[in-house]
Amino acid sequence: MLGIAIGITSQRIPLLRTCTNQVLEPIEQPVLVVHDNQQNNFLPSYPNFSFVIHRSGYSLYYDARHRNPAWVYEHLTAGRLQGNVERFLAFKEDEKIPLHLRATLADYKGSGFDRGHMAPAANHRSTFEIIEDTFFLTNMCPQSPSFNRGYWSKLERYVRNLTKTYQNIYVVTGPLYLSQEGCDGKRYVTYQVIGPQEVAVPTHFFKVLTLKNGQGNQDIKAYILHNQPISSNVPLSQFESTLEKVEKCAGLIFP
């Protein structure tokens, strides 16, 4: 009879990294250790490649289960928003992700959902290479067309306009899969999936802004929006949330 000893150790996993590869905040993550060489080959594990992808204009953490980014990080300044490169580019699959874990173009085709940018192309128009990077599907989530082209676009413009007031803006954007009350009074997490890869359609999206002015003062704004059409007349203040609420809903810890 084989004996198996199981222990728990921990390793430091960076929660967020900047585009310059600066670690924002490490966290302790438990790691399961099984001391049985004959059994180790049969234990499931997460893929051994890094889920964090760094590109010229943004960084992201990929959620292989939902086939969406878990979060996308940008550092915006007035200078970085300069440029007039057009955004008429082709969406493309991300070969950094194994084929069986990635979202594909076929998933979105005929789905009725837009490929919604988490890091907007309009934030990265300085060079062709930088704006092209925003069209990887790892920077996309399925969004209601009216929401993507309407209120979500309005929020993105609002963030860009803030660079006129703040010297540095650090933006973290991502999907949420929130519970709703069923007809029986109980709460359920339900969401649609699209395509052969079953890409999850988020119920909501969040955007967290860390705003810093030239004097070193800092302000934080957080928003949670439903992935559905929203009238442009609805004030943005209606979707203001708190950092703590976003952390709870997204399962993240912000520094």
C-alpha positions, 0 to 999 in steps of 0.5 A, spaced: 500 500 500 502 506 497 503 512 503 502 519 500 504 525 504 501 531 503 504 538 505 502 545 504 508 550 502 507 557 499 510 561 494 510 569 492 506 570 486 505 577 483 498 580 483 500 585 478 506 588 474 506 594 470 508 594 463 515 596 465 515 589 469 515 593 476 512 588 481 506 592 484 504 587 490 506 580 491 502 575 495 502 569 498 499 563 494 499 556 497 502 550 493 500 543 494 506 538 495 505 531 494 511 527 496 510 521 492 513 520 486 509 515 483 503 519 484 505 526 482 505 524 474 497 523 475 496 530 479 492 535 475 495 542 475 495 549 472 499 550 466 506 551 467 506 557 463 505 564 466 498 567 465 501 574 466 502 577 459 506 584 458 505 588 452 508 595 450 501 599 452 498 594 457 499 588 462 494 582 463 492 576 467 489 571 463 483 567 466 484 560 462 477 557 465 473 563 462 477 564 456 478 572 458 483 576 461 482 576 469 484 584 469 488 588 464 493 594 467 494 600 463 498 606 465 495 613 462 498 620 461 497 625 457 503 624 453 502 617 452 495 618 449 498 622 443 498 619 436 493 618 431 494 611 428 488 609 426 484 603 429 482 599 423 486 593 424 484 585 425 482 581 431 487 576 432 488 570 437 493 570 442 499 564 441 502 565 447 496 561 450 495 554 448 490 553 443 485 548 447 485 554 453 484 560 448 479 564 445 478 564 438 475 568 432 470 562 431 468 563 438 465 570 437 463 569 429 455 569 429 455 570 437 451 576 437 457 579 442 462 584 440 469 583 442 470 588 447 477 591 449 479 592 456 485 596 454 482 600 449 485 601 442 484 609 443 488 609 449 494 606 445 495 610 438 502 612 438 505 607 434 502 601 429 505 596 433 502 598 440 495 599 437 496 593 434 497 589 440 490 591 443 487 587 438 489 580 441 483 576 444 486 576 450 485 583 451 477 582 449 471 580 453 464 578 450 460 585 450 453 587 448 454 591 442 450 596 445 454 596 451 460 596 448 459 601 443 455 606 447 456 606 455 463 602 455 465 607 450 463 613 454 467 611 460 473 610 456 473 617 453 471 619 461 478 616 463 482 619 457 479 626 459 482 625 466 489 625 463 488 633 463 487 633 470 491 628 473 499 627 471 498 619 472 492 614 471 493 607 473 487 603 470 485 596 472 479 593 468 476 586 468 470 582 467 465 580 473 461 574 474 456 576 479 450 572 482 443 574 481 437 572 485 432 566 482 425 566 482 426 561 488 429 567 492 436 563 492 442 567 488 445 563 482 451 565 478 449 564 471 452 566 465 452 565 457 458 561 454 459 562 446 463 558 441 466 552 441 471 554 446 465 556 451 468 563 452 464 566 458 460 572 457 461 576 463 455 579 467 458 585 469 465 589 468 469 593 473 474 599 472 479 601 478 482 608 477 488 610 481 489 618 480 495 621 481 497 629 480 503 633 480 503 634 487 503 627 489 496 626 491 492 620 490 485 619 489 481 612 487 475 611 483 472 604 482 466 603 477 462 596 476 457 596 470 452 591 467 454 588 461 447 590 458 445 596 454 445 603 458 442 609 456 447 615 455 443 619 460 444 615 466 450 619 470 456 615 471 456 616 478 450 611 478 455 606 477 461 608 482 463 603 487 468 602 492 475 598 491 473 593 497 467 591 493 471 590 486 476 586 490 470 582 493 467 581 486 473 580 482 477 576 488 483 581 487 487 584 492 489 591 490 496 594 493 
